[in-house]
């Protein structure tokens, strides 16, 4: 749709989410673009994310993670130009057990105080079903419904706040894409002047990037970590090129086999080395074996879901072939609005890197062209809410909302 969710005359934009880092994936580019246009922006996080991962032991412990992630959100907000950050002090992982009236009251108070023109939150599906995400979506939806009605939470009005009804309310939307990171990485690798070998930081960051991008539907690859024992043929000469591999640990040899069965060792490869890219890009069979000479672990990118019955070798009849070429964007709901944030992708990636405990990556990890293609569009669905009197049973009567 052509509707713009950021208007030149807009004054305030509010994003309401469950955890630090939700703001980046849901609306990081939109927040940065709005801030650059002079819109006053605020991000609310219902929790401090203290139940999240610790991917850098030097950055936090389980006791300190909540405090560290609070600081990370403030740093990410600076990268995006977000002026205000608010935490609600709920426990990570428990939002579905929080009294919905309490959560709605807290969000209503923020809306009445900040007086935003536009509000963004998760959709009812929570992007991928996370219970905290769905709970904050429900509570935000209720708060938007009642914030303009003086009958709800009258104690807030007695404290000097005024009823406020935002002009626009959006759910963040994550349409499933047919885009393949496998293909993009393959083309990037073959265009390099010399063979690429990534550092340990690179391999960790690419693994996390791939996991998140797949989960949110930015890419349709199947990405898995696979272990191959010493002596195993990871790929065989003459096989269809249907996967891209990045070695995480261990050593392997590249061996070419003559027609008479004579083997020639061409190279030894180890952590940080990719293999398989040329076959993917040029649609050629594998031109050599890759054999594990010690136990090897690889990050494996595949355009298809792995099967249990694919044959091996050049003569195999059943293989995991590449899918037919498709449009890069899958068709999604006519209700969805696309926001071009390509210009603000560097700020978005910098904000993601600011959440270091979750994403210990460097902003220049991958070429900007690939990152822009992945994150250059953000999608939203505009929600037109009924009158407050029609809200759900927990909060359908004003008197139940005053305590």
Buried (B, 14 or more C-beta within 10 A) or exposed (E): EEEEBBBEEBEBBBBBBBBBBBBBBBBBBBBBBBBBBEBBBBBBBBBBBBBBEBBBEEBBEEEEBBEBBBBBBBBBBBBBBBBBBBBBEBBBBBBEEBEBBEBBBBBBBBBBBBBBBBBBBBBEBBBEEBBBBBBBBBBBBBBBBBBBBEBBBEEBBEEEBEBBBBEBBBBBBBBBBBBBBBBBBBBBBEEEEEEBEBEEEBBBBBBBBBBBBBBBBBBBBBBBEBEBEEEBBBBBBBBBBBBBBBBBBBBBBBBEBEEEEEBEEBEEBBBBBBBBBBBBBEEEEBEBBBBBBEBBBBBBBBBBEEEEEBEEEEEBEEBBEBEEEEEEEEEBEEEBBBBEBBEBBBBBBBBBBBBBBBBBBEBEBBEEEBBBBBBBBBBBBBBEBEEBEEBEEBBEEBEEBBE
